[in-house]
Amino acid sequence: MTTLDNLAIKKQFPSFENELIDSIIAFAQIKEVKAGETIIRKGQYIKHVVLVQSGSIKIYTDGEDGGEFFMYFLNAGQACAVSMVCVTQMEMSSITAVAEEDTTLLLVPLAMMEKWMSQHKSWYKFVVANYRNRFDEILRALDQVAFRGMDERLSFYLRRQAQQLQTNTLHLSHQQIAADLNSTREVISRLLKKMEQRNLLKLQRNQIVLEEALLGEIKI
């Protein structure tokens, strides 16, 4: 069982003042989830604001055919902006959140979120920054869908995965990539093969190795 102290929270949320951290320790619930576990489902009522203490989460929305479309990651030190909106407005979730790896969450009750907004400037700034960052992520996702071909979307997706996981070797199946991009396995396999022929990556058994020509200036 994970326990929290001032230093553990300060490491991931360095902008929080000590009084806010003490309040988080007193009132937030700790929830541990395993990789692949669904944290939030579309249509679910959310009762807490979700902070990521460790690990990472993948956020999905629905595709045109009813499948799930990958939007962005939430990493340690970040919060789920959708949970903030749904909690305060008492609305159902419009997204699905799945743990990318074993993850520890801090669940903040609505009453405390509202209280902290007026009592702690660092919490107010944190909430506003999370709204802005998630809005920017959504704009990038929309740009990929509306203005990019599937080949560009695939390149962007692979680069983003490499940056998130800090490795050029991705253990992703063609079917998993197709599901994340709301495409088909056949289309993804064909595009990956073309990228391999252009020396952008190497296709190996159960993994994809990205070359520098594709990674560009991404730091991993």
ROKOLTI-12079 format. One line per field, with one value per residue: residue in one letter; x negated, y negated, z of N, C-alpha, C, CB in turn. Coordinates in steps of 0.1 Angstrom, whole numbers, always signed. Glycine has a CB too. Layout:
drendren = A|... .
n.X = X|... .
n.Y = Y|... .
n.Z = Z|... .
ca.X = X|... .
ca.Y = Y|... .
ca.Z = Z|... .
c.X = X|... .
c.Y = Y|... .
c.Z = Z|... .
cb.X = X|... .
cb.Y = Y|... .
cb.Z = Z|... .
end
This chain:
drendren = M|T|T|L|D|N|L|A|I|K|K|Q|F|P|S|F|E|N|E|L|I|D|S|I|I|A|F|A|Q|I|K|E|V|K|A|G|E|T|I|I|R|K|G|Q|Y|I|K|H|V|V|L|V|Q|S|G|S|I|K|I|Y|T|D|G|E|D|G|G|E|F|F|M|Y|F|L|N|A|G|Q|A|C|A|V|S|M|V|C|V|T|Q|M|E|M|S|S|I|T|A|V|A|E|E|D|T|T|L|L|L|V|P|L|A|M|M|E|K|W|M|S|Q|H|K|S|W|Y|K|F|V|V|A|N|Y|R|N|R|F|D|E|I|L|R|A|L|D|Q|V|A|F|R|G|M|D|E|R|L|S|F|Y|L|R|R|Q|A|Q|Q|L|Q|T|N|T|L|H|L|S|H|Q|Q|I|A|A|D|L|N|S|T|R|E|V|I|S|R|L|L|K|K|M|E|Q|R|N|L|L|K|L|Q|R|N|Q|I|V|L|E|E|A|L|L|G|E|I|K|I .
n.X = -8|-6|-19|-17|-37|-49|-72|-70|-47|-55|-76|-63|-45|-57|-50|-31|-22|-32|-10|+12|+3|+4|+31|+39|+28|+44|+70|+73|+78|+60|+54|+45|+37|+36|+15|+32|+57|+90|+98|+115|+147|+165|+195|+197|+203|+183|+168|+146|+118|+91|+57|+25|+2|-20|-32|-13|+14|+36|+57|+88|+112|+144|+144|+155|+168|+176|+155|+126|+106|+73|+61|+44|+17|+17|-5|-27|-23|-4|+31|+64|+83|+109|+121|+122|+140|+163|+168|+174|+195|+212|+215|+216|+188|+170|+150|+126|+104|+74|+50|+17|-6|-15|+1|+4|+30|+43|+72|+93|+118|+148|+156|+132|+117|+131|+128|+100|+96|+101|+85|+59|+34|+16|+30|+51|+37|+26|+49|+59|+37|+37|+62|+55|+33|+45|+64|+47|+36|+59|+64|+42|+47|+71|+61|+46|+65|+83|+67|+46|+31|+34|+8|-8|+4|-2|-30|-33|-20|-37|-61|-52|-46|-72|-85|-69|-74|-101|-119|-132|-122|-93|-68|-43|-14|-2|+25|+32|+22|+38|+63|+59|+57|+80|+83|+77|+61|+49|+45|+27|+5|-3|-12|-32|-50|-58|-71|-92|-106|-115|-134|-128|-120|-122|-107|-101|-97|-69|-76|-85|-111|-122|-139|-165|-159|-131|-126|-138|-144|-135|-139|-150 .
n.Y = +12|-21|-50|-84|-113|-146|-151|-133|-141|-167|-163|-155|-175|-203|-230|-233|-247|-241|-240|-233|-208|-194|-194|-178|-154|-149|-147|-136|-106|-76|-57|-28|-16|+10|+16|+12|+12|-2|-34|-56|-56|-63|-81|-76|-88|-110|-113|-124|-146|-138|-132|-125|-107|-90|-71|-67|-78|-69|-88|-86|-92|-88|-74|-79|-56|-44|-33|-36|-66|-76|-103|-118|-117|-115|-124|-117|-142|-156|-165|-152|-170|-167|-153|-173|-191|-175|-168|-193|-202|-181|-162|-135|-116|-123|-110|-82|-67|-51|-31|-34|-23|-7|-27|-54|-71|-102|-110|-136|-151|-168|-190|-198|-206|-229|-245|-247|-263|-289|-292|-285|-297|-284|-260|-270|-281|-257|-243|-260|-259|-232|-230|-246|-232|-207|-216|-225|-200|-188|-204|-197|-170|-173|-186|-166|-148|-162|-176|-161|-133|-97|-86|-107|-111|-86|-88|-109|-98|-76|-90|-104|-83|-73|-95|-96|-72|-72|-58|-42|-19|-3|+16|+24|+37|+40|+40|+27|+2|-6|-6|-27|-48|-48|-33|-6|+26|+35|+12|-2|+17|+17|-10|-11|+7|-7|-28|-14|-7|-32|-36|-46|-32|+0|+31|+55|+87|+84|+58|+24|+6|-26|-48|-74|-91|-94|-100|-125|-155|-147|-141|-113 .
n.Z = +0|-9|+7|+16|+20|+29|+13|-8|-23|-28|-46|-70|-74|-74|-72|-52|-21|+14|+31|+15|+6|+30|+34|+13|+20|+42|+32|+6|-13|-18|-46|-62|-94|-119|-148|-178|-167|-166|-156|-158|-173|-203|-199|-172|-139|-122|-91|-79|-82|-102|-96|-108|-92|-96|-124|-155|-177|-204|-224|-240|-266|-283|-315|-350|-357|-335|-321|-300|-297|-294|-275|-257|-232|-196|-172|-143|-117|-130|-137|-142|-163|-173|-152|-133|-145|-147|-121|-108|-123|-121|-141|-166|-176|-206|-217|-219|-196|-193|-175|-185|-174|-143|-119|-95|-80|-68|-52|-51|-31|-42|-25|-13|-35|-44|-21|-19|-42|-35|-12|-17|-37|-53|-60|-75|-97|-106|-114|-135|-153|-160|-173|-195|-207|-214|-232|-252|-260|-270|-292|-308|-312|-327|-349|-361|-368|-385|-405|-413|-431|-428|-428|-418|-393|-381|-379|-362|-339|-333|-327|-305|-287|-283|-271|-247|-235|-233|-250|-280|-289|-293|-279|-294|-309|-343|-343|-320|-324|-345|-333|-315|-333|-345|-369|-393|-389|-412|-428|-411|-409|-436|-439|-420|-431|-454|-442|-431|-454|-461|-444|-418|-397|-380|-384|-361|-344|-325|-318|-325|-339|-338|-360|-361|-381|-381|-354|-351|-333|-309|-275|-259 .
ca.X = +0|-14|-16|-21|-42|-51|-82|-65|-38|-63|-84|-55|-37|-66|-44|-21|-27|-31|+4|+20|-1|+9|+45|+40|+25|+55|+83|+73|+78|+49|+59|+35|+43|+26|+14|+44|+70|+98|+99|+128|+154|+174|+208|+196|+203|+170|+170|+134|+108|+80|+43|+16|-10|-30|-27|-7|+28|+40|+71|+94|+125|+150|+142|+168|+174|+179|+143|+119|+95|+63|+60|+32|+13|+15|-17|-28|-23|+7|+45|+74|+91|+122|+126|+125|+152|+174|+171|+180|+208|+220|+218|+210|+175|+171|+138|+122|+90|+68|+36|+6|-15|-10|+2|+10|+38|+48|+86|+97|+133|+153|+157|+119|+113|+137|+122|+87|+95|+101|+76|+45|+31|+9|+40|+58|+28|+25|+61|+59|+26|+41|+72|+48|+25|+54|+70|+37|+36|+71|+62|+32|+54|+80|+53|+42|+77|+89|+59|+34|+34|+31|-6|-13|+10|-9|-43|-31|-16|-49|-70|-46|-48|-86|-87|-63|-80|-116|-126|-129|-117|-79|-61|-30|-9|+4|+39|+33|+20|+50|+74|+56|+59|+94|+81|+77|+48|+44|+39|+15|-5|-8|-19|-45|-59|-63|-80|-104|-112|-121|-144|-123|-118|-124|-96|-106|-87|-62|-81|-88|-123|-122|-152|-167|-152|-117|-125|-141|-150|-129|-148|-145 .
ca.Y = +0|-34|-60|-97|-123|-159|-151|-125|-150|-179|-158|-155|-188|-212|-243|-233|-251|-231|-239|-226|-194|-188|-192|-167|-142|-147|-145|-128|-91|-70|-46|-22|-8|+18|+13|+17|+10|-14|-43|-63|-52|-73|-79|-74|-100|-111|-118|-130|-151|-128|-137|-114|-108|-82|-63|-75|-74|-73|-94|-83|-97|-79|-76|-80|-43|-39|-28|-46|-73|-80|-117|-123|-111|-122|-118|-121|-156|-163|-162|-150|-182|-162|-150|-186|-197|-166|-169|-206|-203|-169|-157|-123|-117|-122|-103|-70|-68|-37|-32|-30|-15|-7|-41|-58|-83|-109|-113|-148|-153|-181|-200|-203|-213|-242|-252|-251|-273|-302|-293|-283|-303|-274|-251|-278|-282|-244|-239|-267|-254|-219|-232|-251|-221|-197|-223|-224|-186|-185|-211|-189|-158|-177|-189|-154|-141|-171|-181|-152|-120|-87|-85|-118|-108|-75|-93|-117|-89|-69|-99|-107|-72|-72|-105|-93|-60|-74|-47|-42|-5|-3|+29|+22|+45|+32|+39|+17|-12|-8|-10|-41|-58|-46|-28|+8|+32|+36|-1|-5|+26|+12|-22|-7|+14|-17|-35|-6|-8|-45|-35|-54|-23|+14|+39|+68|+95|+78|+45|+15|-2|-39|-53|-88|-99|-96|-107|-139|-161|-142|-136|-100 .
ca.Z = +0|-10|+17|+11|+29|+23|+3|-20|-30|-33|-57|-82|-75|-67|-70|-41|-8|+24|+37|+5|+7|+43|+32|+3|+28|+51|+26|-7|-12|-26|-54|-71|-105|-127|-163|-186|-160|-169|-145|-160|-185|-208|-194|-158|-131|-115|-78|-74|-91|-103|-97|-110|-83|-103|-136|-166|-181|-217|-225|-253|-269|-292|-329|-357|-359|-321|-315|-291|-304|-284|-275|-250|-220|-184|-165|-129|-115|-138|-132|-153|-164|-175|-139|-127|-150|-144|-107|-105|-130|-119|-154|-169|-183|-221|-222|-212|-191|-190|-170|-194|-166|-129|-116|-82|-82|-56|-55|-43|-30|-47|-15|-11|-47|-43|-9|-22|-52|-28|-1|-21|-50|-61|-65|-85|-108|-111|-121|-147|-162|-165|-183|-207|-213|-220|-244|-263|-264|-278|-305|-315|-317|-338|-361|-367|-375|-395|-415|-416|-436|-418|-427|-408|-379|-376|-376|-349|-329|-329|-320|-292|-278|-280|-261|-235|-229|-233|-257|-295|-291|-289|-279|-298|-320|-353|-340|-309|-330|-353|-323|-309|-343|-351|-382|-394|-388|-426|-431|-403|-414|-449|-437|-413|-441|-462|-434|-430|-467|-461|-433|-407|-385|-383|-378|-355|-338|-313|-315|-336|-335|-345|-363|-359|-392|-377|-341|-352|-322|-297|-265|-252 .
c.X = -9|-10|-22|-27|-45|-61|-78|-56|-46|-71|-76|-48|-45|-60|-35|-28|-24|-17|+13|+16|+4|+24|+48|+38|+37|+68|+84|+72|+67|+55|+48|+42|+32|+26|+26|+57|+77|+101|+112|+134|+163|+188|+209|+196|+190|+172|+157|+126|+96|+67|+35|+3|-22|-24|-22|+6|+29|+54|+76|+108|+131|+147|+156|+175|+177|+166|+136|+107|+86|+61|+46|+29|+14|+4|-17|-30|-12|+21|+54|+84|+106|+129|+130|+138|+164|+178|+179|+193|+217|+225|+211|+197|+178|+159|+136|+108|+85|+54|+27|-4|-9|-10|+8|+17|+41|+62|+91|+112|+136|+152|+143|+114|+118|+131|+108|+86|+95|+90|+61|+42|+24|+19|+47|+50|+27|+37|+62|+49|+30|+52|+65|+41|+34|+61|+60|+36|+47|+70|+52|+39|+64|+73|+49|+53|+82|+80|+47|+39|+30|+16|-12|-8|+2|-23|-42|-28|-29|-59|-65|-48|-63|-90|-81|-70|-96|-124|-122|-124|-103|-73|-46|-26|-3|+19|+41|+31|+33|+62|+72|+59|+72|+92|+82|+63|+42|+38|+27|+3|-11|-16|-32|-55|-66|-73|-93|-112|-120|-131|-141|-121|-121|-113|-103|-95|-82|-68|-84|-100|-123|-136|-153|-160|-137|-117|-129|-148|-143|-139|-142|-157 .
c.Y = -12|-43|-73|-105|-136|-158|-143|-133|-162|-175|-159|-168|-199|-226|-244|-238|-240|-229|-231|-211|-187|-185|-180|-154|-138|-142|-136|-113|-86|-58|-41|-14|-1|+13|+19|+16|-3|-22|-51|-58|-63|-70|-77|-87|-99|-118|-125|-136|-141|-134|-124|-116|-101|-74|-73|-69|-78|-77|-91|-90|-87|-84|-76|-67|-36|-34|-40|-53|-79|-95|-122|-115|-120|-116|-123|-136|-164|-158|-160|-162|-178|-159|-163|-192|-188|-167|-181|-207|-191|-163|-143|-125|-115|-115|-90|-71|-55|-39|-26|-20|-15|-22|-43|-71|-89|-114|-124|-150|-167|-192|-206|-210|-227|-251|-256|-262|-287|-303|-292|-287|-292|-264|-258|-278|-268|-240|-247|-262|-240|-220|-237|-240|-211|-203|-222|-210|-183|-192|-203|-177|-161|-180|-176|-147|-149|-174|-172|-139|-109|-84|-95|-115|-96|-79|-100|-108|-81|-78|-102|-96|-70|-82|-102|-82|-61|-63|-47|-28|-4|+11|+27|+31|+35|+30|+28|+3|-15|-12|-24|-52|-57|-42|-13|+14|+33|+23|-4|+4|+21|+0|-19|-1|+3|-26|-28|-7|-21|-46|-44|-45|-9|+22|+53|+75|+88|+65|+37|+6|-14|-43|-68|-96|-102|-104|-121|-144|-157|-137|-124|-94 .
c.Z = +0|+1|+12|+23|+21|+11|-10|-29|-36|-45|-70|-85|-68|-64|-58|-28|+2|+30|+28|+6|+19|+41|+23|+11|+37|+44|+13|-4|-22|-33|-63|-82|-113|-141|-170|-180|-163|-156|-146|-173|-190|-203|-179|-151|-123|-102|-72|-85|-90|-105|-99|-102|-89|-114|-147|-171|-196|-217|-239|-254|-280|-307|-337|-358|-345|-314|-307|-299|-294|-286|-269|-238|-208|-176|-150|-127|-123|-132|-144|-153|-166|-161|-131|-132|-146|-130|-103|-111|-128|-132|-156|-177|-198|-226|-214|-208|-187|-186|-181|-187|-152|-124|-102|-84|-68|-60|-46|-43|-36|-37|-13|-23|-47|-32|-13|-33|-46|-18|-6|-35|-59|-67|-76|-98|-115|-119|-135|-157|-167|-175|-196|-214|-220|-232|-255|-268|-273|-292|-314|-321|-328|-351|-368|-374|-387|-407|-419|-422|-426|-417|-417|-394|-373|-372|-363|-337|-324|-322|-306|-282|-274|-269|-247|-227|-227|-239|-272|-298|-285|-290|-281|-310|-330|-350|-329|-315|-338|-344|-318|-320|-350|-366|-383|-393|-402|-430|-424|-407|-427|-447|-430|-422|-450|-455|-432|-442|-468|-450|-421|-395|-390|-376|-373|-348|-325|-309|-327|-331|-344|-348|-361|-369|-389|-363|-341|-339|-309|-287|-258|-244 .
cb.X = +10|-12|-22|-10|-55|-56|-95|-57|-26|-72|-89|-46|-23|-78|-37|-15|-21|-41|+9|+18|-17|+7|+52|+30|+13|+57|+90|+61|+91|+37|+71|+25|+51|+29|+1|+41|+68|+111|+87|+125|+162|+174|+215|+183|+216|+160|+174|+125|+103|+83|+39|+12|-7|-38|-16|-17|+38|+37|+71|+97|+126|+165|+133|+165|+165|+189|+133|+114|+101|+50|+71|+33|-2|+29|-30|-41|-36|+6|+50|+82|+87|+123|+116|+113|+151|+171|+159|+170|+206|+232|+214|+220|+165|+171|+125|+125|+89|+69|+35|-1|-29|-19|+11|-1|+51|+39|+95|+89|+138|+167|+162|+109|+118|+152|+122|+79|+108|+115|+78|+42|+22|-1|+50|+61|+14|+23|+73|+56|+13|+47|+82|+39|+17|+65|+74|+23|+36|+84|+57|+20|+62|+89|+41|+37|+88|+94|+54|+26|+27|+38|-13|-8|+25|-11|-49|-19|-6|-56|-71|-31|-44|-95|-82|-48|-77|-120|-123|-141|-126|-71|-64|-28|+1|+3|+45|+22|+8|+54|+74|+42|+47|+102|+67|+84|+49|+55|+50|+18|+0|+4|-11|-42|-52|-52|-74|-100|-103|-110|-158|-110|-104|-138|-85|-118|-92|-63|-93|-76|-136|-114|-155|-181|-153|-110|-135|-129|-150|-118|-152|-140 .
cb.Y = +0|-41|-56|-104|-118|-169|-144|-113|-155|-184|-144|-144|-186|-213|-247|-219|-264|-234|-254|-232|-194|-198|-204|-168|-144|-159|-158|-133|-85|-66|-50|-13|-18|+33|+17|+31|+11|-10|-53|-79|-39|-73|-68|-66|-101|-118|-107|-119|-166|-118|-145|-113|-102|-73|-54|-76|-81|-61|-109|-67|-112|-79|-66|-85|-33|-29|-23|-40|-84|-73|-124|-138|-106|-122|-123|-114|-162|-159|-173|-136|-191|-150|-141|-196|-197|-152|-168|-217|-205|-172|-166|-113|-106|-136|-112|-57|-78|-28|-24|-42|-20|+2|-47|-59|-79|-121|-101|-161|-152|-179|-195|-191|-206|-241|-243|-238|-272|-304|-282|-268|-315|-267|-247|-292|-288|-234|-243|-282|-252|-210|-243|-262|-214|-193|-237|-229|-177|-190|-225|-186|-152|-189|-197|-144|-140|-183|-194|-150|-117|-74|-86|-131|-104|-64|-101|-127|-78|-62|-112|-111|-59|-74|-118|-89|-48|-77|-33|-45|+6|-13|+36|+7|+55|+39|+52|+20|-11|+4|+0|-42|-57|-58|-32|+13|+46|+41|-12|-2|+40|+10|-32|+2|+24|-26|-39|+9|-6|-56|-39|-60|-24|+19|+42|+65|+109|+88|+46|+6|+6|-49|-50|-91|-91|-82|-100|-148|-176|-131|-147|-90 .
cb.Z = +12|-24|+31|+5|+36|+33|+8|-15|-22|-22|-55|-82|-68|-75|-82|-39|-4|+35|+39|-9|+6|+55|+27|-8|+36|+59|+23|-16|-16|-18|-62|-62|-114|-126|-168|-189|-144|-176|-144|-161|-182|-224|-200|-154|-122|-124|-68|-66|-87|-114|-85|-126|-69|-93|-131|-178|-172|-227|-222|-254|-274|-290|-336|-371|-367|-322|-325|-278|-313|-286|-268|-247|-221|-176|-172|-122|-119|-153|-123|-151|-176|-184|-131|-129|-166|-148|-98|-109|-145|-110|-165|-177|-178|-227|-219|-221|-179|-203|-157|-200|-166|-119|-126|-72|-89|-52|-54|-48|-16|-52|-1|-8|-60|-41|+3|-27|-61|-22|+8|-20|-49|-52|-53|-80|-105|-99|-113|-144|-154|-153|-179|-203|-202|-210|-240|-257|-252|-271|-302|-307|-305|-333|-357|-356|-364|-389|-410|-403|-449|-422|-440|-413|-380|-387|-387|-351|-334|-342|-328|-293|-286|-292|-266|-237|-236|-219|-251|-303|-285|-297|-265|-302|-315|-367|-335|-298|-340|-361|-312|-305|-353|-349|-387|-407|-382|-435|-429|-388|-415|-459|-429|-401|-449|-467|-420|-427|-478|-460|-438|-410|-380|-378|-389|-345|-335|-302|-305|-340|-336|-337|-378|-359|-405|-375|-332|-354|-323|-299|-255|-262 .
end
